[in-house]
Each structure stands twice: as C-alpha cells, then as structure tokens.
C-alpha cells in the first residue's frame, strides 16, 4: 500500500503471510508487516533550544505473528502463537497548539518507542459430553518516551530547560481453563477458572537538559520508580435451560479475588528527602449475570439481560508533584481503587426478507459506583481517579440491507446519556453533578454503501463509501474541560478483483476534516513568561493511495 497525506508526505505499508503445511494434521502460518507513515504535524517553537521541525510525528512500525497448529487426534487440537511488534514514533502525542494549521509549540522533542511480545498456547480437547479449553498467555511490553517538561520545570523550579525520559515495562502471565457442555440438550453449562499475575514498573527522572543523568536517585531533580504487582484468581460458571423450544434462561456468576502490591520511591532535589511508599490491597467481588432470550424462529431473537461488572484499581505512573504554582488543581494521587457497575439491556436481532435485511437494536441502562475516570489535573498531566457515581442510558440500532444484487447499504446510530450522579470530594469545585462523562458523545452514527458487480467476465469491480459522525462531547473531567466539536469523516474506496489479484484506490478523510479527538489545557512558564496552551489531538488529514495485493 502506498499513499500520500495532505500536509504530510508519503506513507507505505507492506504485509504478507505464508501457510506451510507440515502434514495433514499440522501447519505453520507466518504473518509479517511493516508500516512507514510520514508525519503531518509541524513544531513551530522559535525559543531558545528550539526543536522546531516539519512532519515530526512520523511512524515506523514492524511486526509479525507465527503460529503452529497441530491436531494429533480427532479430539485434540493444539495452537501455539507468538506475536511481536515494535513501533517508533517521532512524537508521543498527535496534538496541536494551532489546530487548523497542524502546528505544535514544543520546546523539546518527544520521541516514543513501543515494543511488545505475546506468546499463547491454546489446547482444546473434545470429550463426548463437553469441550475442555486451556489458554496460557504471556505478554511483555516496554514503552519509552521523552517528555517536554520545560513549561512545568520552569514554573516549579525556575529551570528553563529540562530532560525527562520515562520508561514503562510490564509483563503479564495468565491462565484460563474452561469446560463447556456439548450436545443439543435443553440444559447447557460452562465452568472455569482464571489466573493472572501482572507486574508494572515505571521509572521517570527530570534533570537539567544537557547534564548527564545522575546514577543515584537523590541527585536527580526528580526521581520516581513505581512497581505494581497484581494477582487475580477467579472462578466462573454459567448455566442455561431451554424452558420451551423458544425460551431460554441463562444464569452466570464470577467470583474474583484480587491482591495488589504497590511500591514507590520518590526522591530528588525537588522533594528534598527520599520517600518510600508501599501498600497492599486485597479485594473480592462476586458478579452475577442473568439473561432471558426468546427465539420464535431462526430469523428472530429477543433478549433481556442484567449483569454486574467489576474493574480492579491501579496505579497512576509518571505524575510529578501536584503544585498549584504549576497549574495543578486536582491531586489524583498515585493509585485508584476498583469500581463496579450493574448493566441492564433489552434488545432484538432480526433477519428479514430472506436475510436480505438484518436489524440489531438494543436499549441499555448502566449504574456505576466509584467510577474510574481519567481526570485532568490542570497542569498538562492527568490520571485516573474514583470520581463518584454515574449512570449511562441510551439505545443503539444497527442495520444492513442487500437492496439488489449489486447494492448493499448499512448503518448504525447510537444515543447515550452518560452523566455523573455524585462526585468525589477531590472534584468539588471542578465538576458538577449531572455533568456529561468525558469523551462520550450524545449522538454518533455511521453509514456505508457499496455498489459492485462483474465488469468483465472474470473481474469484479466495486465502489464503497463510509461516513462516520461523532457528536459533541466533553474533553475531560477536571479544570480546563471544554466541549469538543462534532465531526464527520468520509472515506471512499474503489477497486477491481480478478483471480488472485486485487487493486484498489482509496481516499480516507476525503473532505480533509479536522476532528477534535481530545483536548486539554497546559499551563506553566516558558522563558520567564506565563504560558497557557490549548492542545487538541487531531486525526490524520486527507490521505489518498493505492493498495495492491495477490493471494498465493
């Protein structure tokens, strides 16, 4: 694939896959890819030590997946998968200070690297009465970035130029085993267990730019090393009973025990004294699920469901001290607790006109307790905070229709009324009851249409359009929250397919719409002057290209 982005440059992507049979019972599959995207943001800062440059948010990503599947017997299947990806980005965030002109005023480069590895072993054995599945996974991720800290450092300590590298490393081991009944009987069941062990290590230092980074923590301006270990053990079960030929009742339950250990070292000249922090947390939850479905025929399904959910708490890495002089108005803290919810949903799935028209519709109501939300501190930093209680209610309708042999259309519309019902003490004065939850539009929708048919005896041609609309929404919770404008994106694609060959032309964001994806205010001091920046995360401008592929 090759393409060109307005205000940017040339982009390329290549991917391929290879299937290698070993025998009639075993095979390898190899997938590889590489993505090179030119940037489209310009750094226009002209102050001392300027890092000004063009197209700073370029991307170089590559990776692959190797899998081996073997079926020694009719009942036993083994799948071993390994995944690797590494991405290097010229800028950590796709943000602008001059939204329409795609310009940012950063006084230091913010390069970002992201690397992860995944290994998974899945074993399935089919008994006469049930199917046993075991999934063993290991996940390892490393992220490194350099942060433009100058505005904050000058406000906090009067130092105009800083260097702030951040390193985040995580590894996760998980094991799930489940046994599910098979057969056509009226009673069906699933039982299983899940185990997870996750370690997160975050390190950040702040020092004067150009000065070697000290080896001991106390000699840094700011030093933070935070470690978190989460262990989760859960058991779950689900049973369904066909009350009649059309009516089925399902009951499920999940019991979870979570142990979390947090350790942190804060040190440096800004603190003046080393602080060692630690804390252990143990949480249990029991989350049930209830479902009643009615299926009068193969083309119609109606259902009602109630379920409880639970999310464990976590750690906010990389937050410097909350200093009001630097604009910090909300101290989110180093950790946050779990939250829970009850969700209620009724809906229908219909296949009409001999499956030429499908409709899915649902109405929902969600009641959150101690909801975890990302909160802006007001100084350019944010973190998760248990923000209070909240509700979300609305509906979603999705439909596709085959209007003729050559024309297919589809669409989706969602309405969501999500707001805070109560607010935590830490948000008093910067949030209000009834406030819309951040980044949740009241209305969103999507439309698509495709016209296609044989243009020659052995060639299929098509033209497809996709239209996406996202309504107005709040940018953040906390000081500086603003309303994000609605946006509409249009993508077009046309192509030919003949035998193993496929060629297509595409235009993404055809109208070159500037979409406000997120927004926050950044306050501080730069070169002795008070600074306030209105930073907006923006989408990729109009990108036009061609894609060529061949199957072997």
GIGIMO-V199742 format. One record per residue. N is the residue number from 1. PHI is phi in radians with two decimals (NA if undefined). PSI is psi in whole degrees, -180 to 180 (NA if undefined). D_FIRST is the distance of its C-alpha to the first C-alpha in whole Angstrom. Layout:
BEGIN
n & phi & psi & d_first
N & PHI & PSI & D_FIRST
N & PHI & PSI & D_FIRST
END
This chain:
BEGIN
n & phi & psi & d_first
1 & NA & 133 & 0
2 & -2.26 & 140 & 4
3 & -2.67 & 167 & 7
4 & -2.27 & 136 & 10
5 & -1.88 & 132 & 13
6 & -1.03 & 138 & 17
7 & 1.20 & 4 & 19
8 & -2.23 & -126 & 17
9 & -2.72 & -144 & 14
10 & -1.57 & 140 & 11
11 & -2.15 & 149 & 8
12 & -2.51 & 151 & 6
13 & -2.59 & 137 & 5
14 & -2.38 & 136 & 6
15 & -2.55 & 154 & 9
16 & -2.74 & 164 & 12
17 & -2.53 & 156 & 15
18 & -2.49 & 126 & 18
19 & -1.81 & 128 & 22
20 & -2.19 & 100 & 25
21 & -1.18 & 134 & 28
22 & -1.66 & -37 & 31
23 & -2.78 & -173 & 34
24 & -1.30 & -3 & 34
25 & -2.13 & 0 & 35
26 & -2.58 & 147 & 32
27 & -2.78 & 151 & 28
28 & -1.79 & 151 & 26
29 & -2.36 & 126 & 22
30 & -2.08 & 130 & 19
31 & -2.21 & 133 & 16
32 & -2.40 & 153 & 14
33 & -2.71 & 158 & 11
34 & -2.57 & 134 & 10
35 & -2.19 & 127 & 9
36 & -2.20 & 111 & 10
37 & -2.03 & 129 & 11
38 & -1.28 & 152 & 14
39 & -1.39 & 170 & 17
40 & -2.42 & 2 & 18
41 & -1.72 & 141 & 22
42 & -1.96 & 135 & 25
43 & -1.60 & 118 & 28
44 & -1.99 & 19 & 31
45 & -1.24 & 131 & 34
46 & -2.02 & 16 & 36
47 & -1.44 & -171 & 39
48 & -1.09 & 137 & 40
49 & 1.18 & 28 & 38
50 & -0.98 & 139 & 35
51 & -1.81 & 23 & 31
52 & -0.93 & 141 & 30
53 & -2.98 & 168 & 27
54 & -1.76 & 147 & 24
55 & 0.89 & 55 & 20
56 & -1.34 & -20 & 22
57 & -1.69 & 50 & 20
58 & -1.29 & 163 & 17
59 & -2.39 & 137 & 15
60 & -2.34 & 107 & 15
61 & -2.22 & 138 & 14
62 & -2.53 & 158 & 14
63 & -3.13 & -176 & 16
64 & -2.98 & 172 & 17
65 & -2.46 & 132 & 20
66 & -2.14 & 126 & 22
67 & -2.30 & 149 & 25
68 & -2.29 & 121 & 28
69 & -2.04 & 133 & 30
70 & -2.43 & 142 & 33
71 & -2.21 & 85 & 36
72 & -1.07 & -36 & 39
73 & -2.35 & 173 & 41
74 & -1.07 & -30 & 41
75 & -1.62 & -21 & 41
76 & -1.95 & 131 & 39
77 & -2.33 & 135 & 36
78 & -2.18 & 130 & 34
79 & -2.25 & 119 & 30
80 & -1.97 & 127 & 30
81 & -2.29 & 137 & 26
82 & -2.21 & 136 & 25
83 & -2.26 & 139 & 22
84 & -2.43 & 138 & 21
85 & -2.62 & 141 & 19
86 & -2.38 & 133 & 19
87 & -2.21 & 137 & 18
88 & -2.13 & 127 & 19
89 & -2.19 & 141 & 20
90 & -1.28 & -20 & 21
91 & -2.50 & 137 & 23
92 & -1.16 & -41 & 25
93 & -2.10 & 150 & 25
94 & -1.68 & 63 & 23
95 & -1.98 & 158 & 26
96 & -2.26 & 151 & 27
97 & -1.77 & -25 & 31
98 & -2.05 & 95 & 31
99 & -1.01 & -54 & 28
100 & -1.15 & -33 & 28
101 & -1.60 & -1 & 27
102 & 1.00 & 48 & 25
103 & -2.13 & 138 & 27
104 & -2.12 & 147 & 29
105 & -1.95 & 78 & 32
106 & -1.85 & 139 & 32
107 & -1.64 & -1 & 34
108 & -2.57 & 144 & 33
109 & -1.06 & 152 & 29
110 & -2.27 & 64 & 28
111 & -1.17 & 154 & 25
112 & -2.47 & 133 & 24
113 & -2.19 & 139 & 23
114 & -2.41 & 120 & 23
115 & -2.32 & 135 & 23
116 & -2.51 & 155 & 24
117 & -2.32 & 140 & 25
118 & -2.35 & 135 & 26
119 & -2.23 & 137 & 29
120 & -2.50 & 136 & 30
121 & -2.10 & 118 & 32
122 & -2.04 & 125 & 33
123 & -2.14 & 128 & 36
124 & -2.16 & 131 & 37
125 & -2.24 & 130 & 41
126 & -1.76 & 105 & 42
127 & -1.40 & 174 & 46
128 & -1.18 & -31 & 48
129 & -1.88 & -17 & 48
130 & -2.77 & 166 & 45
131 & -2.00 & 128 & 42
132 & -1.80 & 129 & 41
133 & -2.21 & 130 & 38
134 & -2.12 & 130 & 38
135 & -2.23 & 117 & 35
136 & -2.00 & 125 & 35
137 & -2.30 & 147 & 32
138 & -2.32 & 130 & 32
139 & -2.23 & 132 & 30
140 & -2.33 & 132 & 29
141 & -2.45 & 141 & 28
142 & -2.33 & 129 & 28
143 & -2.24 & 132 & 27
144 & -2.26 & 135 & 28
145 & -2.59 & 157 & 29
146 & -1.98 & 132 & 31
147 & -1.85 & 136 & 32
148 & -1.31 & 99 & 34
149 & -1.87 & 2 & 37
150 & -1.02 & -47 & 39
151 & -1.05 & -38 & 40
152 & -1.32 & -43 & 41
153 & -1.17 & -38 & 43
154 & -1.20 & -36 & 45
155 & -1.21 & -35 & 46
156 & -1.45 & -41 & 47
157 & -2.30 & 4 & 49
158 & 1.30 & 16 & 49
159 & -1.76 & 119 & 46
160 & -1.37 & -25 & 44
161 & -2.26 & 126 & 41
162 & -2.27 & 165 & 40
163 & -2.30 & 122 & 38
164 & -2.39 & 89 & 36
165 & -1.46 & 146 & 34
166 & -2.23 & 134 & 34
167 & -2.23 & 124 & 33
168 & -2.15 & 123 & 32
169 & -2.22 & 139 & 32
170 & -2.51 & 146 & 33
171 & -2.49 & 144 & 33
172 & -2.39 & 130 & 34
173 & -1.97 & 133 & 36
174 & -2.43 & 150 & 36
175 & -2.46 & 127 & 38
176 & -2.25 & 137 & 38
177 & -2.28 & 130 & 41
178 & -2.44 & 146 & 41
179 & -2.13 & 120 & 43
180 & -2.12 & 135 & 43
181 & -1.14 & 152 & 45
182 & -2.16 & 171 & 44
183 & 1.85 & 178 & 46
184 & -1.91 & 19 & 47
185 & -1.23 & 169 & 50
186 & -1.28 & -23 & 51
187 & -1.91 & 127 & 50
188 & -2.27 & 151 & 47
189 & -2.63 & 159 & 46
190 & -2.47 & 135 & 44
191 & -2.31 & 149 & 45
192 & -2.98 & 176 & 43
193 & -2.48 & 153 & 43
194 & -2.43 & 138 & 41
195 & -2.32 & 139 & 41
196 & -2.45 & 138 & 39
197 & -2.32 & 114 & 39
198 & -2.17 & 132 & 37
199 & -2.06 & 132 & 38
200 & -2.18 & 131 & 36
201 & -2.25 & 124 & 37
202 & -2.19 & 134 & 37
203 & -2.34 & 133 & 38
204 & -2.45 & 139 & 38
205 & -2.25 & 151 & 40
206 & -2.23 & 129 & 41
207 & -2.53 & 171 & 43
208 & -1.21 & 134 & 43
209 & -1.05 & 135 & 40
210 & 1.54 & -8 & 41
211 & -1.71 & 134 & 43
212 & -0.97 & 140 & 43
213 & -1.22 & 124 & 42
214 & -1.10 & 149 & 46
215 & -1.42 & -30 & 46
216 & -1.66 & 145 & 48
217 & -1.09 & -36 & 47
218 & -1.20 & -23 & 50
219 & -1.53 & -7 & 50
220 & -1.32 & 154 & 46
221 & -1.09 & -44 & 46
222 & -2.49 & 135 & 45
223 & -2.41 & 131 & 44
224 & -2.45 & 127 & 43
225 & -2.29 & 119 & 42
226 & -2.20 & 132 & 42
227 & -2.17 & 139 & 41
228 & -2.39 & 135 & 41
229 & -2.20 & 121 & 42
230 & -2.08 & 126 & 41
231 & -2.06 & 131 & 43
232 & -2.28 & 131 & 43
233 & -2.22 & 127 & 44
234 & -2.45 & 149 & 44
235 & -2.18 & 143 & 46
236 & -2.48 & 155 & 45
237 & -2.64 & 148 & 46
238 & -2.55 & 139 & 45
239 & -2.38 & 139 & 48
240 & -2.27 & 145 & 47
241 & -2.33 & 127 & 50
242 & -1.36 & 103 & 50
243 & -1.21 & -36 & 53
244 & -2.44 & -175 & 53
245 & -1.13 & -24 & 51
246 & -1.89 & -22 & 49
247 & -1.95 & 127 & 49
248 & -2.25 & 133 & 48
249 & -1.94 & 136 & 49
250 & -2.26 & 136 & 47
251 & -2.27 & 134 & 48
252 & -2.41 & 161 & 46
253 & -2.64 & 146 & 47
254 & -2.35 & 127 & 45
255 & -1.97 & 124 & 47
256 & -2.23 & 137 & 46
257 & -2.11 & 127 & 47
258 & -2.14 & 129 & 45
259 & -2.03 & 129 & 47
260 & -2.26 & 130 & 45
261 & -2.07 & 127 & 46
262 & -2.10 & 135 & 45
263 & -2.37 & 141 & 46
264 & -2.60 & 144 & 46
265 & -2.10 & 121 & 47
266 & -2.00 & 128 & 47
267 & -2.67 & 177 & 49
268 & 2.14 & 167 & 49
269 & -1.15 & -29 & 51
270 & -1.14 & -42 & 50
271 & -1.31 & -38 & 51
272 & 1.49 & -21 & 54
273 & -2.60 & 143 & 55
274 & -1.29 & 138 & 53
275 & -2.21 & 125 & 52
276 & -1.86 & 122 & 51
277 & -2.02 & 144 & 50
278 & -2.67 & 156 & 50
279 & -2.92 & 141 & 50
280 & -2.06 & 138 & 50
281 & -2.29 & 141 & 49
282 & -2.32 & 121 & 50
283 & -2.27 & 144 & 49
284 & -2.18 & 147 & 49
285 & -2.54 & 148 & 48
286 & -2.20 & 115 & 49
287 & -2.09 & 110 & 46
288 & -1.58 & 166 & 47
289 & -2.49 & 139 & 45
290 & -2.31 & 135 & 47
291 & -2.49 & 137 & 45
292 & -2.24 & 121 & 47
293 & -2.16 & 145 & 45
294 & -2.21 & 121 & 46
295 & -2.24 & 91 & 45
296 & -1.17 & -27 & 47
297 & -2.74 & 179 & 45
298 & -1.17 & -16 & 41
299 & -1.75 & -3 & 40
300 & -2.40 & 135 & 41
301 & -2.47 & 130 & 41
302 & -2.15 & 142 & 43
303 & -2.61 & 160 & 43
304 & -2.41 & 138 & 45
305 & -2.52 & 144 & 44
306 & -2.32 & 134 & 45
307 & -2.60 & 148 & 44
308 & -1.84 & 142 & 44
309 & -2.17 & 160 & 42
310 & -2.59 & 132 & 42
311 & -2.14 & 134 & 40
312 & -1.29 & 159 & 41
313 & -1.32 & -175 & 41
314 & -2.85 & -163 & 40
315 & -2.11 & 141 & 40
316 & -1.70 & 100 & 39
317 & -1.46 & 153 & 37
318 & 1.29 & 27 & 37
319 & -1.78 & 119 & 40
320 & -1.25 & 173 & 42
321 & -0.97 & 144 & 46
322 & -1.42 & 102 & 46
323 & -1.95 & 116 & 48
324 & -1.00 & -29 & 49
325 & -1.14 & -25 & 49
326 & -1.67 & 7 & 46
327 & 1.72 & 1 & 45
328 & -1.31 & 121 & 45
329 & -1.99 & -16 & 47
330 & -2.29 & 117 & 46
331 & -1.55 & 102 & 46
332 & -1.33 & -16 & 44
333 & 1.47 & 172 & 45
334 & -1.49 & -20 & 44
335 & -2.40 & 164 & 43
336 & -2.45 & 155 & 43
337 & -1.61 & 175 & 45
338 & -1.21 & 161 & 44
339 & -2.31 & 168 & 43
340 & -2.53 & 163 & 44
341 & -2.66 & 159 & 43
342 & -2.03 & 130 & 45
343 & -2.08 & 141 & 42
344 & -2.24 & 135 & 44
345 & -2.58 & 138 & 42
346 & -2.21 & 145 & 43
347 & -2.89 & 179 & 40
348 & -2.58 & 147 & 40
349 & -2.25 & 119 & 37
350 & -2.18 & 140 & 38
351 & -2.12 & 111 & 36
352 & -2.04 & 165 & 38
353 & 0.92 & 54 & 38
354 & 0.98 & 44 & 38
355 & 1.19 & 10 & 35
356 & -1.32 & -20 & 33
357 & -2.32 & 122 & 34
358 & -2.04 & 141 & 33
359 & -2.39 & 131 & 34
360 & -2.17 & 130 & 34
361 & -2.43 & 142 & 36
362 & -2.63 & 146 & 38
363 & -2.08 & 141 & 40
364 & -2.43 & 157 & 41
365 & -2.49 & 128 & 43
366 & -2.19 & 132 & 42
367 & -2.07 & 109 & 45
368 & -1.66 & 147 & 44
369 & -2.15 & 129 & 46
370 & 0.95 & 48 & 46
371 & -1.05 & 136 & 42
372 & -1.46 & 120 & 40
373 & -2.31 & 148 & 38
374 & -1.31 & 124 & 36
375 & -2.07 & 132 & 39
376 & -1.37 & 130 & 39
377 & -1.36 & -21 & 41
378 & 1.78 & -7 & 41
379 & -2.01 & 18 & 41
380 & 1.65 & -5 & 37
381 & -1.93 & 151 & 37
382 & -2.48 & 163 & 37
383 & -2.81 & 169 & 38
384 & -1.45 & 143 & 39
385 & -2.51 & 138 & 42
386 & -1.22 & 104 & 44
387 & -1.63 & -3 & 44
388 & 2.20 & -155 & 47
389 & -1.81 & 156 & 47
390 & -2.66 & 159 & 44
391 & -2.28 & 153 & 44
392 & -2.47 & 128 & 41
393 & -2.47 & 151 & 41
394 & 2.94 & -159 & 39
395 & -2.61 & 162 & 38
396 & -2.48 & 135 & 34
397 & -2.26 & 131 & 34
398 & -2.30 & 139 & 31
399 & -2.61 & 147 & 31
400 & -2.32 & 149 & 29
401 & -2.52 & 133 & 30
402 & -1.65 & 96 & 30
403 & -1.24 & -31 & 31
404 & -2.76 & -175 & 31
405 & -1.07 & -26 & 29
406 & -1.92 & -11 & 27
407 & -2.17 & 127 & 27
408 & -2.28 & 135 & 26
409 & -2.26 & 157 & 26
410 & -2.72 & 165 & 26
411 & -2.95 & 165 & 27
412 & -2.66 & 141 & 29
413 & -2.42 & 138 & 31
414 & -2.31 & 135 & 33
415 & -2.08 & 129 & 36
416 & -2.39 & 125 & 37
417 & -1.94 & 98 & 40
418 & -2.09 & 122 & 40
419 & -2.62 & 158 & 43
420 & -1.30 & 133 & 45
421 & -1.71 & -38 & 48
422 & -2.37 & 154 & 50
423 & -2.12 & 148 & 49
424 & -1.28 & 158 & 49
425 & -1.01 & -32 & 52
426 & -1.18 & -14 & 49
427 & -1.84 & 1 & 48
428 & -1.07 & 127 & 51
429 & 1.70 & -19 & 51
430 & -2.09 & -6 & 47
431 & -2.52 & 157 & 46
432 & -2.29 & 153 & 48
433 & -1.11 & 139 & 49
434 & 1.56 & -4 & 47
435 & -1.21 & 141 & 44
436 & -1.13 & 137 & 41
437 & -1.12 & 144 & 38
438 & -1.15 & 145 & 36
439 & 1.08 & 26 & 32
440 & -2.08 & 105 & 33
441 & -1.27 & 148 & 33
442 & -1.19 & -40 & 36
443 & -2.22 & 139 & 34
444 & -2.57 & 151 & 30
445 & -2.74 & 166 & 28
446 & -2.63 & 144 & 25
447 & -2.30 & 147 & 25
448 & -2.56 & 151 & 22
449 & -2.59 & 141 & 23
450 & -2.41 & 132 & 21
451 & -2.04 & 126 & 23
452 & -2.69 & 154 & 22
453 & -3.12 & 176 & 24
454 & -1.28 & 123 & 24
455 & -1.74 & -19 & 24
456 & -2.48 & 179 & 25
457 & -1.05 & -32 & 27
458 & -2.25 & 22 & 24
459 & -2.23 & 128 & 21
460 & -1.80 & 131 & 20
461 & -2.08 & 150 & 19
462 & -2.62 & 156 & 18
463 & -2.32 & 130 & 18
464 & -2.31 & 141 & 18
465 & -2.23 & 140 & 19
466 & -2.24 & 128 & 19
467 & -2.13 & 128 & 22
468 & -2.17 & 134 & 23
469 & -2.17 & 132 & 26
470 & -2.22 & 126 & 28
471 & -1.40 & -179 & 31
472 & -1.11 & 149 & 34
473 & -2.78 & 164 & 34
474 & -1.39 & 140 & 36
475 & -1.28 & -35 & 34
476 & -2.87 & 171 & 36
477 & -1.86 & 131 & 39
478 & 2.13 & -174 & 42
479 & -1.13 & 146 & 43
480 & 1.41 & 9 & 41
481 & -1.14 & 133 & 39
482 & -2.28 & 169 & 38
483 & -1.59 & 126 & 36
484 & -1.45 & 136 & 33
485 & -1.22 & 152 & 32
486 & -1.21 & 160 & 30
487 & -2.60 & 158 & 27
488 & -2.31 & 127 & 25
489 & -2.03 & 138 & 21
490 & -2.15 & 127 & 20
491 & -2.08 & 139 & 16
492 & -2.19 & 148 & 15
493 & -2.62 & 138 & 13
494 & -2.42 & 141 & 14
495 & -2.79 & 172 & 13
496 & -2.23 & 142 & 15
497 & -2.27 & 124 & 16
498 & -2.47 & 119 & 18
499 & 1.01 & -130 & 19
500 & -1.49 & -1 & 17
501 & -1.74 & 142 & 14
502 & -2.40 & 130 & 12
503 & -2.28 & 132 & 10
504 & -2.51 & 147 & 9
505 & -1.86 & 141 & 10
506 & -2.44 & 152 & 10
507 & -2.36 & 106 & 12
508 & -1.62 & 137 & 13
509 & 0.96 & 57 & 17
510 & -0.99 & -37 & 18
511 & -1.50 & 4 & 21
512 & 1.00 & 45 & 20
513 & -1.24 & 137 & 23
514 & -1.64 & 110 & 24
515 & -1.74 & 129 & 24
516 & -1.45 & 98 & 27
517 & -1.42 & -35 & 26
518 & -2.77 & 169 & 29
519 & -2.78 & 139 & 32
520 & -2.67 & 158 & 34
521 & -1.76 & 143 & 37
522 & -2.17 & 124 & 38
523 & -2.14 & 147 & 41
524 & 3.05 & -153 & 43
525 & -2.31 & 136 & 44
526 & -2.40 & 123 & 42
527 & 0.93 & 41 & 45
528 & 1.44 & -1 & 48
529 & -2.01 & 142 & 47
530 & -1.06 & 141 & 46
531 & -2.27 & 134 & 42
532 & -2.37 & 121 & 40
533 & -2.02 & 139 & 37
534 & -1.81 & 98 & 35
535 & -1.72 & 128 & 32
536 & -2.14 & 127 & 29
537 & -1.37 & 129 & 26
538 & -2.08 & 155 & 23
539 & -1.43 & 172 & 20
540 & -1.29 & 133 & 17
541 & -1.11 & 179 & 17
542 & -0.90 & 129 & 16
543 & -2.25 & 123 & 12
544 & -2.08 & 135 & 11
545 & -2.83 & -174 & 7
546 & -2.33 & 144 & 6
547 & -2.20 & 132 & 4
548 & -2.23 & 133 & 6
549 & -2.51 & 156 & 9
550 & -2.49 & 133 & 12
551 & -1.66 & 140 & 15
552 & -1.98 & NA & 18
END
